[in-house]
Amino acid sequence: MGGKLGGRVARAAELALAGDKYVTAIDVLTGLGWVHARHVDLWRQGRAGSLEELAPVDAARMSEALAHLTDWARARDLVPGEATYQAGTRDRRPLRFTAGGDEETEREFRVHWLSPDLSDTRRRRIEERQSKAPDLVVVAPTAEWTCAGCGDTGPYLIMEDDAPHCLTCADLDHLVLLPAGNAALSRRAKQASGLSAIVVRFNRRRKRYERLGVLVEEAALAAAEERCLADEEVRARRRERDRERRADEDAEFQTRMAAEIRRLFPGCPAGRAEAIAQHAARRGSGRVGRTAAARALDEHAVTLAVVASVRHLDTGYDDLLMAGVPRSDARDRIRDRVEEVLTTWRDIS
């Protein structure tokens, strides 16, 4: 595959394929760092005219990456399919990848590539999931805003006709909020509700939208609560089995990650590889060890986990932060020390 960009596309595509058994243009664009999860969230919410508007590159460069993806996928005999991308707005309008919106170009971006090893049933399920109409998305804004319909404001907004509207103007004010936290109750209430919407808020620290709950009809919530009370004991036993299964999976993954750390850094002190793996791969931590790249034991992602450990435990980085030194400056100051430790750990003598 030609050029530096081709190699970067291949790496992003390999990671996506290893984790999901299929690859999309979005997987590659996020893998290249051209768009981030928060950009994709904005786009899916219908709050951007196109994904190109949120990227630091233009449609021509995005199409170049897409051409590399197509060549890579065909060389591996992946099976092409086409997804439907719709906005999480009341009109369910088609989402555009490029500002120009040329239909042939847009169709190329909608192609997803599936592993030939998938069964027909699994392939069909993936295609159905990819083309399923998205949930309506309601945003709990973090700044002042004004409804384009009535000129008022409120705790939530939903995008319609590329403008924010309050729930009253959007005919959603009869719904009640079910806070996140009880997956079974949320799922059942949503299923029983003729109209529903996911509520999200932007987390500035994590730089992503996080789910606050779901808006559902009051009668649907009551019915879901009755169902959950009726089978609480059964679900409790299932949760315990799932907890044990996840714990076993985590332990197995941490063992494999520790082994990869020792392979890359044979001079790593005894027990340190295990400690790094346990810390970086802790479920729910949001650390680098939980990324798709790390789960695939990508060398770069594993190295980042080691660098993070060295930065905090083998340098004066934390002291610099406590002294008020900006993070970027603090990292510059300890960069040579980090590289010195890594060089020592790479030494097999």
TITI-497460 format. One record per atom (N, C-alpha, C, O, CB): residue in one letter; x, y, z. Coordinates in steps of 0.05 Angstrom, whole numbers, plus 5000, padded with zeros to 4 digits. Each point is the difference from the previous one (the first is absolute). Glycine has a CB too. Example, Ala and Ser with C-alpha at 12.3 -4.5 7.8 and 13.67 -1.06 7.14 Angstrom:
A526448865156
A498250245000
A501850245000
A502150005013
A494149775012
S503150444961
S501650245001
S498550225014
S501050225004
S501449654953
END
This chain:
M501749765000
M498350245000
M501850245000
M501950025016
M494449745009
G503150444957
G501850224996
G500050215021
G498050085010
G501449834943
G503150185053
G500350235016
G499549975030
G499049805009
G499950444951
K501849985054
K499650015029
K497149985008
K499349865019
K504950414984
L494149874982
L497150005006
L498949724997
L498449915016
L501250564969
G501349384994
G499049734997
G500649825023
G498449845008
G502250234944
G501849965059
G500849845024
G498350075024
G499249835015
G505450144967
R494950295022
R498350085023
R497249904997
R498749925019
R504150494986
V496149604970
V497349904996
V499949705005
V498149905013
V501250454952
A502749505026
A500149715005
A500149945029
A498649815009
A503750134948
R499250215058
R500249955029
R497350055014
R499249845017
R505750294982
A493850094994
A497450065012
A497949794992
A498449925017
A502750564982
A499049434976
A498149804991
A500549735013
A498149865007
A501650394949
E502849675047
E500649745013
E498950005028
E498949795009
E505350174963
L496150265043
L499050015027
L497049975001
L498949865017
L505150434996
A494649864969
A497149985000
A499149724993
A498149905012
A501750594975
L501449394993
L499349734991
L500449805022
L498449825004
L502750304949
A501149915062
A500649815022
A497950025022
A499349805012
A505650234977
G494150215016
G498150045022
G497249944992
G498549895016
G504550445003
D496149754957
D497249994993
D499349814977
D497749954995
D502150515020
K502249444971
K499649834976
K499050154976
K499149884981
K500149755050
Y500850644971
Y499350164976
Y501450275003
Y500850085022
Y494749684972
V504750394984
V501450265000
V498250204985
V498949934979
V505749845023
T495250475009
T498650224987
T501850234995
T502250025011
T493549835011
A503350344962
A501650244995
A500450165026
A502150125004
A496049904950
I499949975064
I500350145026
I502249885016
I501550145014
I493649974985
D505249625001
D502249875014
D502750114991
D501750055016
D495449534989
V503150454969
V502650104989
V500450295007
V502250085008
V497549584955
L498350515033
L500350285006
L500650065029
L501650175006
L495249924957
T502049755055
T500750035029
T502749885006
T501550115016
T493649884995
G505549794976
G502649885004
G502350174991
G502250005011
G495749564983
L501650614985
L502150184990
L500150255018
L501950164997
L497349674957
G498950215064
G500050235017
G498850254986
G500250225010
G503749595013
W494950154953
W498850224986
W497350095012
W499350244999
W503049604960
V496349985053
V497650065015
V500149855026
V501349785002
V496050304956
H501550025063
H500049875026
H497249925007
H498050074986
H505950205029
A495849575006
A497449905008
A498050225004
A497749974993
A504549645028
R498750614991
R498250235005
R499050124973
R497750094999
R504650005045
H499449904936
H499250104974
H497849824988
H498050094988
H506650125005
V495949535009
V498049814989
V497450035015
V497849984988
V505949704999
D496450375039
D497550045016
D498550244990
D497649994995
D504649805045
L499250434956
L498750254990
L498749954973
L497850094995
L505650185029
W498149594959
W499049944973
W497549835001
W498050054986
W506749984996
R495449765034
R497749815002
R497650155012
R497749934995
R505449675009
Q497450595014
Q497850155012
Q498750204980
Q498050135006
Q504349825038
G498950084932
G499050194981
G500850285005
G498750194991
G497649515003
R505950345022
R500850275007
R502350104983
R501350205006
R497249715040
A502149954932
A502050084981
A499049944972
A498749794996
A505150145037
G496850244948
G499049964973
G501349764986
G498749864984
G500550625013
S503349465011
S501449774989
S502349935018
S500850165017
S497949974936
L502349635044
L502349925016
L502550154992
L501850055016
L496249494990
E502150544968
E502350154990
E500450265015
E502250095005
E497149704950
E498550345053
E500150255015
E501449985026
E501150205011
E494749934967
L504349635033
L501249965027
L502949894998
L501349965020
L494149964998
A505550024958
A502649884996
A502150224992
A499250204988
A498649364999
P504750395019
P502150194992
P500949974971
P501850144991
P499749865056
V497349814939
V500749954972
V497550034983
V497750005010
V506049685003
D496750364960
D497750044983
D499049744988
D501249785005
D500550684984
A496249554995
A498849774988
A501949844983
A499949764999
A495750475003
A506249924984
A501949864982
A501949825016
A500549784991
A499250614977
R501249715054
R501849845017
R498549775013
R501149785002
R501750635007
M494749634999
M498449795011
M499549784979
M500249765006
M497650565025
S501749764944
S499649814978
S502549854994
S499949764993
S496650544988
E505849835022
E502649864996
E500349775020
E500849784993
E501250654989
A497349635043
A500149795021
A498149784994
A500649765004
A500850585030
L496249734956
L498049814993
L500949814978
L499449765000
L497050575015
A505049784965
A501149844978
A502049805011
A500049774991
A499350614977
H502449705051
H501849815012
H498549785015
H500849774999
H502650595006
L494549715009
L498449815014
L498849804981
L500049755005
L498950585030
T500049764942
T498949824980
T502049814990
T499449764997
T497450604990
D505649735006
D502149834990
D500849795022
D500349764993
D501450614977
W498549725054
W500849825022
W497849795004
W500749765003
W501850615019
A495049704977
A497849825005
A499849794977
A499649765006
A497950605020
R502849734950
R499849814977
R502349815000
R499749774993
R497950584981
A504849745035
A502349825001
A499649785020
A501249794999
A501750594988
R495349665033
R499549805020
R497349864996
R499049865018
R503750415014
D496149774944
D497549874993
D497850065019
D498249835005
D504449814974
L497350605033
L497850085017
L497550044984
L500150064976
L503150165057
V494549754979
V497550014986
V498850285004
V499650085022
V499649424985
P500250644971
P498850275002
P497149995006
P498549834991
P504950334978
G495750045047
G497250045005
G499650315001
G501950154998
G497649415028
E498050524977
E499550295001
E498250065024
E497949885003
E502650164948
A500450155065
A498550085024
A498350254994
A500650154981
A503049655049
T494450244986
T498450244999
T500650175024
T499749925023
T496649854952
Y504650485020
Y500750185022
Y497950215002
Y499650164981
Y505349755013
Q493650105029
Q497950195004
Q500650165025
Q501249905019
Q495549804957
A502350555025
A500450175023
A498149925022
A497849914995
A503850464976
G499249685054
G498349955023
G498150235004
G499850105023
G503849624998
T495050364958
T498150225001
T497349904992
T499749784990
T504050565000
R494349835015
R497249914993
R499749934971
R498449824993
R500050465045
D503049864944
D499649964972
D501649764989
D499749924977
D499350565018
R502849415022
R501749774992
R501450064974
R500349824983
R496749875042
R503950554971
R501250074974
R502749854996
R501449935019
R496450524983
P502849494973
P502649864994
P502350175008
P500050254996
P497949514966
L504150125050
L502450145008
L502050024976
L500249814984
L499250035064
R502050384950
R501950044978
R502849985011
R500650115021
R496150174954
F505049585011
F502849995007
F501550254990
F501850105013
F498049404985
T499550594978
T501450234987
T498150244998
T497649974999
T505449714976
A498350555024
A498450254998
A498650014973
A497750114999
A505550125032
G498149674948
G498850014974
G497649824997
G498150064985
G506350054997
G495649665031
G497849825000
G499549854974
G497849914995
G500350395038
D504049684950
D499749854975
D499149715006
D501349865016
D502250434962
E494449625009
E498849745008
E501949774996
E500149825017
E495550364971
E505949814990
E501949784996
E502250005021
E500749795010
E498350234941
T502050215056
T502050025021
T498849915027
T501349855014
T501050534961
E495349715031
E498749935025
E499649705001
E500349875021
E497550574981
R501449434976
R499649725000
R502549855006
R500049805014
R496350264953
E506050035022
E502649875005
E500650025030
E501249815011
E500450314943
F497850105059
F500550025029
F498149825017
F500749935022
F500950544970
R496149464997
R498149835014
R500849704999
R498949845015
R497650504976
V505349594991
V500849724998
V501449915025
V501750145010
V498749914940
H498849715060
H501649885022
H500949734991
H498749874983
H498650385052
W504949664975
W501349754991
W500049795022
W501050055022
W502050224947
L495849505025
L499649795020
L501949774995
L500849944977
L494550205028
S505549735017
S501749774998
S498649774985
S497749955005
S504650195039
P499149734938
P498849774985
P499549765018
P498649814992
P503750354967
D498849845065
D499749785019
D497350015014
D499249815014
D505750184992
L493750244992
L497450025014
L497949834987
L500049964976
L501250505037
S497149435004
S497749844989
S498050194988
S500150245005
S500649415030
D497550244948
D498050174987
D498250135021
D499350234997
D500849474963
T499350165062
T498350115021
T501450245014
T498850205004
T499149355003
R504750415000
R501550215013
R500350244981
R499850235009
R502649435019
R498150294947
R500350224981
R497450164997
R500050244999
R503549494976
R494350125025
R497450134997
R499450175025
R498950224997
R499549404974
R502350285052
R499650165025
R501650255000
R499050215009
R500149375016
I503450414966
I501750244999
I498850204981
I499950245007
I504149485004
E495150194966
E498950184980
E497450135011
E499550244995
E502549494968
E496450115051
E497550115011
E500750215022
E498750215001
E498949364989
R504450375026
R500750195022
R501250254988
R499450225010
R501549405020
Q500750364949
Q501250234987
Q497950184987
Q500350255000
Q503849494992
S493750144998
S498050154986
S497650085017
S498150134991
S503349644968
K498650145066
K497750065018
K499950305005
K502050145005
K498449415017
A497150564978
A499650285006
A501050065028
A499449855019
A496650174950
P505550205035
P501150065026
P497950095019
P497850094992
P506550034986
D496349875048
D498350115020
D499950304997
D501950134991
D499149505041
L496750494975
L500050295002
L501950085022
L500249875021
L495050154963
V506250205012
V502050095020
V499250285010
V499750194984
V503949544993
V496150295049
V499450255013
V502550085016
V501249835013
V493850074990
V505750354996
V502550095013
V499450175024
V498350184999
V504049814957
A499049955066
A499950185024
A502350204996
A502349935006
A495749705025
P501550614960
P502150194993
P501650095024
P499050015023
P498350144939
T505249925033
T501850105022
T500350304998
T501450125017
T501049454983
A496250564981
A500150294998
A497250104994
A498249854993
A506650144990
E494950275019
E497450124995
E499349974971
E501750004982
E499050335055
W496649634958
W499149964972
W497250114998
W498650055020
W504449544974
T496150444981
T497350114995
T498649824980
T501249934979
T500350545031
C496049464995
C498549834982
C499350164974
C499250235002
C498849525038
A502550124937
A499450144975
A497050024994
A499250154983
A505249685000
G494050015033
G497250014995
G498550215016
G498550164989
G501849375001
C500250485036
C498550185018
C501650225012
C499050185013
C498049444996
G505750364988
G501750205011
G500649975030
G501350165012
G497050144954
D500649485045
D500449945028
D502549825003
D501549964981
D493550095029
T505349845013
T502249815005
T499049775016
T497649975004
T505950404994
G498349465012
G499149775016
G502449835007
G502350054991
G493249964988
P504049775036
P502249825008
P501049824978
P502249905002
P495950115043
Y500449964934
Y500749824978
Y499450134973
Y498350174998
Y500949435031
L502350324951
L499550094972
L500249774981
L501449805006
L500450665005
I496849564967
I500349804979
I500250164974
I498750204996
I498649445029
M504350264956
M500550134975
M497849944980
M499449764995
M505650235014
E493850214979
E498149984978
E500650224980
E500350235008
E496249565023
D503650134944
D500650204979
D502550155006
D500250244996
D494949804994
D507049815019
D502650115006
D499950225022
D501850185000
D499549724953
A496750105064
A499850205021
A499049875026
A498649804998
A500550564968
P501749745057
P499249885026
P497150075006
P499150234996
P505649795020
H493849794994
H497250045008
H499649885028
H501349805008
H497150194944
C499950145063
C499349895027
C498149764997
C498949964978
C501750515043
L499149385001
L498349774998
L497150064995
L498649844987
L504549945044
T496050454978
T497250084995
T499550044970
T498149904989
T501750325056
C502049934942
C499750054971
C500449744984
C499049974978
C502750505029
A499949345004
A500549754987
A497949795007
A500349774991
A504650345008
D493149965017
D497949815008
D501149765015
D499149784997
D498250374964
L504749915056
L501249795017
L499650065029
L501149855017
L502250054947
D495350315043
D499950095028
D498249825017
D499950045025
D500950424960
H497849355003
H498349815016
H501749775010
H499049835016
H496950304958
L506649845017
L501749785008
L501350065027
L500450235007
L500449654945
V499949905063
V501350035026
V502849894998
V500549814984
V495150175040
L506350124992
L502749914999
L500449765018
L499450015024
L502150464966
L499649324999
L500949775015
L503050015001
L501349954979
L494649765007
P505350365037
P502950025001
P501549744993
P498949795005
P500550575030
A502949674954
A501749764994
A500849865026
A500150125021
A501650104936
G498949525040
G500949855023
G498749735003
G501249825012
G499650615010
N496849544968
N498649745001
N499549924971
N498050084988
N499850025058
A503949734943
A499949934972
A497449864993
A498850064979
A506249915021
A494249845017
A497549854994
A497650185000
A498349984982
A503849615038
L497750594999
L497750185002
L500050194976
L497950054988
L502249925062
S502250144943
S500250184977
S499249864974
S498550114984
S505150145040
R497449514972
R499449854976
R497049944998
R498850034978
R505849775023
R494250115020
R497249935000
R498250244997
R498049994986
R503149615042
A499650624985
A498450244998
A500150114972
A498050094989
A502950015059
K501549894940
K500350104972
K498449834981
K498850104981
K505850075030
Q495549564993
Q498549824982
Q497050055002
Q498649984980
Q505049685025
A495450405019
A497150045004
A499050284993
A497650044998
A502849625038
S501550524959
S499250284995
S499850054970
S501849944984
S500550205058
G495449964949
G499750064972
G501950214990
G500850014977
G494549875028
L505550315013
L501850214993
L502150025023
L499349995023
L497250264951
S506049775018
S502150015020
S502450154988
S500250044976
S498349525045
A503350534997
A502450144991
A502249965021
A499550015024
A497750334951
I505249625015
I502449985017
I500950285009
I500050184983
I501449394994
V499250475048
V500950255010
V503149995005
V500949825014
V494550275007
V506050104968
V503050005003
V500950285009
V498650204996
V501949444969
R501950375046
R501250255008
R503049984994
R501249795003
R495450305033
F504650134955
F502850004993
F501750025025
F499750185016
F499350034939
N502849605048
N501950005023
N502650134990
N501549894984
N496549695036
R502550664990
R502350164990
R502649875008
R502050014985
R495350405018
R502849465020
R502549875009
R500749774982
R502349964992
R496850195055
R498949684947
R500549764984
R499750064970
R500749844983
R497749885054
K500650524957
K499650094972
K498349804984
K500749924978
K503750315024
R493349715010
R498149824986
R497250045011
R499750095023
R504049584968
Y494350254994
Y497350005010
Y499549755017
Y500849784992
Y497750494967
E500149775063
E499449775018
E497049995004
E498650205002
E505949845021
R494649724979
R497149955002
R499050065028
R501149905020
R499249754945
L497750515037
L498850075026
L497549835006
L499349965024
L502450504971
G497049444985
G497649855004
G498449994974
G501050044978
G498950085071
V497549824954
V498349974977
V497350135007
V499049965022
V503349624962
L496650574997
L497350115003
L498049804989
L500249914977
L501550565019
V496349465021
V498049804992
V497250095009
V499850195016
V503749444987
E494550234987
E497350065009
E499649905028
E501149795008
E497250184945
E500250175063
E499749935028
E498849725004
E500849855017
E498750644994
A498549454972
A498749735003
A502049784993
A499949795012
A495750424976
A506149844993
A502149804992
A501949965023
A500849775005
A498850364947
L501150085062
L501849975023
L498849845022
L501349835012
L500750614976
A495449615017
A498649855021
A499949704993
A500549835018
A496850584993
A502149534964
A499849724992
A502849865002
A500249775008
A496050354961
A505950035023
A502749895002
A500849945029
A501349815005
A499950434952
E498049945061
E500749965028
E498649755011
E501249855016
E499350644990
E497149464986
E498649765009
E501449754990
E500349805015
E495450454986
R505149754974
R501449774989
R502749955014
R500749775005
R497150324951
C503650125050
C502649975013
C499749895029
C501649845009
C500250544963
L496149715042
L499549905027
L499349704999
L500849855018
L497650604996
A500349464965
A499149724998
A502349814996
A499849775009
A495950394973
D506449925005
D502249814994
D502750105011
D502149934989
D495449924970
E502550315062
E502450115011
E502049785009
E502450024995
E495050385020
E501649384997
E501849795010
E501449874977
E502449945002
E494649995037
V501550014939
V501349874977
V502150184988
V502249904993
V493549864998
R503750505007
R502050184988
R502450045018
R502250044990
R494150194986
A503349755050
A502250035019
A502049764996
A502450045001
A494650205032
R501949524964
R501749774995
R501550034974
R502449934998
R494549785028
R501850394953
R501350044974
R502250215002
R502149974989
R493649914988
R503850335039
R502150215003
R502449885013
R502350074993
R494250285010
E503149485017
E502349885014
E501649824981
E502450005001
E495050025042
R501249824940
R501449844981
R501650174980
R502349944993
R494149715012
D502350574986
D501450184982
D502450135013
D502150044987
D493550054990
R504149985048
R502350135015
R502349805001
R502350094995
R494550195032
E502749474979
E502149805002
E501349964972
E502549974998
E495149815041
R500850214940
R501049964973
R501850244992
R502249954989
R493749784999
R503250515018
R501750234993
R502650015016
R502150084989
R493750175000
A504149665036
A502450005016
A502049804988
A502450064999
A494950065043
D501749654950
D501849804987
D501250114974
D502449974994
D494949665026
E501050514964
E501050114975
E502150225005
E502050014986
E493549894993
D504050265041
D501950215007
D502749895009
D502150094992
D494150215021
A503749495004
A502449885009
A501649884977
A502550024999
A495349885045
E500849974938
E501449884977
E501250214982
E502249964990
E494649655012
F501850614994
F501050224983
F502450135013
F502050064987
F493550014994
Q504449985045
Q502250125014
Q502549825000
Q502350104998
Q494550145031
T502849504972
T502349814998
T501350024972
T502450004998
T495349695035
R500650334946
R501150024973
R501450274996
R502150014987
R494349684996
M502550525029
M501250264997
M502750015014
M501950124990
M493550095006
A504749675028
A502550005015
A502249844984
A502350085000
A495149955044
A501849764943
A501949844984
A501050174977
A502349984993
A495449595020
E500550594975
E500950174978
E501850225009
E501950074986
E493849834990
I503950205048
I501750215011
I502849885005
I502150124994
I494050115028
R504049534989
R502649875004
R501449944974
R502550004999
R495849805043
R500250144937
R501349954974
R501250254989
R502250004989
R494549635002
L501850595011
L501050264989
L502150125018
L501850144990
L493849934989
F504249885047
F501950125019
F501149785019
F499249985023
F498450464975
P504249394991
P501049775016
P501550085025
P500349845018
P500149914940
G500550505044
G501450095024
G498150125020
G500950115021
G503049984951
C493549905024
C498150105019
C500249865026
C500149755000
C496850374963
P503350025060
P500349875026
P497949795006
P497750024990
P504450395026
A498649395000
A498249785007
A497550115012
A500150175019
A503749524987
G493950234985
G497450085011
G499050264988
G497650065003
G503749705038
R500450404947
R499150264990
R498149964976
R498150154997
R506250065019
A496349604966
A498349964977
A497149935008
A498150104989
A505949754985
E495849985046
E497449925010
E498550245012
E497650044996
E504149505013
A499850635006
A498850235013
A499150204978
A497850125003
A505149825037
I498750104939
I499250184979
I497549904986
I498150154995
I506749984998
A495149615001
A497749884986
A497550025017
A497950074990
A505149624986
Q497250265050
Q497750015017
Q498950295002
Q497650045001
Q504249565026
H500050594975
H499150285002
H498950104973
H497850125000
H505749955035
A497949884943
A499150114975
A497549874989
A498450134986
A506449985004
A494849645016
A497849854989
A497649975018
A498249844995
A505149914978
R496750405049
R497749985019
R497450084986
R499950224989
R503249865050
R494949754963
R497450064987
R498850255011
R499950055025
R499449464968
G499750664989
G498650245008
G501950235006
G499150225007
G497449505011
S506150244980
S502050215007
S500250214978
S500850235005
S501749435022
G496950264948
G500450194978
G502950034992
G500750184984
G495350055031
R505849614996
R502850024995
R500749874973
R498449874987
R502650135062
V501550044942
V500849914974
V499849704998
V499549904978
V503650485019
G497149475025
G499849714999
G497249904992
G499749764994
G503950225040
R494450194967
R497349924993
R499350084972
R497749944991
R501050115057
T503150074937
T499450074973
T500049764982
T501149795007
T500950665000
A496849584969
A499949774981
A502849924992
A500649764997
A494950404986
A506350045014
A502749944992
A501549835021
A501449814994
A498750624980
A499549655052
A501349855021
A498849725002
A501549805005
A499450625020
R496549554972
R498849735002
R501149824978
R500049765003
R495850445017
A504949924957
A501349854979
A503049975004
A501449894983
A495050274986
L504649935054
L502850005007
L501750144979
L502249914993
L497149665032
D499650654965
D501650164981
D502550115014
D499850105023
D495950034953
E506549855011
E502650085013
E500050285009
E501050065022
E501349614949
H496650515013
H500050295007
H498350045025
H500850155018
H499849984934
A497049755049
A498350045023
A501249885026
A499850125021
A496349874948
V505149785029
V501349885023
V502350175009
V500450045025
V498349504959
T502850574998
T502350185007
T499050255014
T501250095019
T501449744942
L495150285030
L498950235014
L499349945029
L500350175017
L497949984939
A500849615049
A499449925028
A502549995016
A500050085024
A496149664960
V506150165005
V502549995014
V501150285005
V501050065022
V500049494957
V498850625001
V500950285003
V498550145022
V501250145016
V500049874935
A496249945050
A498450135021
A500949925028
A500250165018
A495949864951
S504549725034
S501049905026
S502750125007
S500450095023
S497149484969
V504350444989
V502750115005
V499850295007
V501350105018
V500749574950
R496350485018
R499650285004
R499250065029
R501150185013
R497649884939
H499549785059
H499050055027
H501749895022
H500250115022
H495349894959
L505849775014
L501449865021
L503150044999
L501349955021
L495049734979
D504850404978
D502950004997
D501150284994
D502450034994
D497449504991
T498550675016
T500950274994
T498750195021
T498549915017
T502149994933
G500150355048
G498850205018
G497550134989
G499350225007
G505249875011
Y494249774963
Y497750124986
Y497850085019
Y499050234997
Y502149494964
D498150115057
D497850075018
D500750235018
D498350175006
D500349354994
D503950505008
D500950235017
D499750264984
D499250215011
D503949495014
L497650294949
L499850244983
L497150084998
L499450245001
L504749624973
L494149955022
L497150074998
L499050125026
L498550205000
L500949434967
M501550265056
M499150115025
M501150285005
M498950165015
M500949375003
A502550534969
A501250265003
A498750214981
A500750235000
A503649555014
G493850134971
G498650184982
G501250024972
G499150184985
G499650075055
V503149584953
V501250014973
V497949894980
V498949795005
V505950165014
P494750194959
P498149904980
P500849734990
P502449934999
P496750544987
R498949375009
R500549724993
R501949974976
R501949845001
R493650055016
S504150274962
S501849974976
S502950075007
S501849874991
S494350254980
D504350095046
D502750075008
D501249795018
D502449934997
D496350555000
A499749405021
A501049795017
A500949764984
A502049885006
A494950285031
R501549774942
R500849774984
R502650064984
R501649824997
R493550054999
D505250374996
D502550074986
D502449975018
D502149914992
D495350414979
R502349765054
R502249995019
R500949725007
R502449955004
R495950475015
I499849394981
I500749735008
I500349814977
I500549765003
I497150325040
R502250024932
R500149834977
R502649844998
R500049764994
R497050564982
D505249815028
D502649864998
D500349785021
D501049794994
D501150634989
R496849635041
R500149805021
R498349764993
R500849775005
R500050595029
V496949694954
V498349784992
V501449834979
V500049755002
V495950525007
E505349864971
E501449854979
E502449855011
E500649784991
E497950564976
E502849775053
E502349865013
E499149745013
E501349794997
E500950655011
V495549575007
V498949765012
V499249804979
V500649765003
V497850515037
L500249814940
L499149824979
L502449874986
L499949764994
L496050524999
T506249875002
T502449894987
T501249785018
T500949794990
T500050654987
T499249615049
T501049805018
T498349755000
T501049775000
T500850595029
W495649674971
W498149775000
W500149854974
W499449765000
W497750495032
R503649884946
R500149864974
R502649834999
R500249824983
R497150554995
D504649695038
D502649865000
D499649725011
D499149975023
D503450464982
I498249364980
I499649725009
I502549905014
I500049775010
I496950154952
S505250245040
S502549905012
S499850005030
S501849935014
S500850254947
END
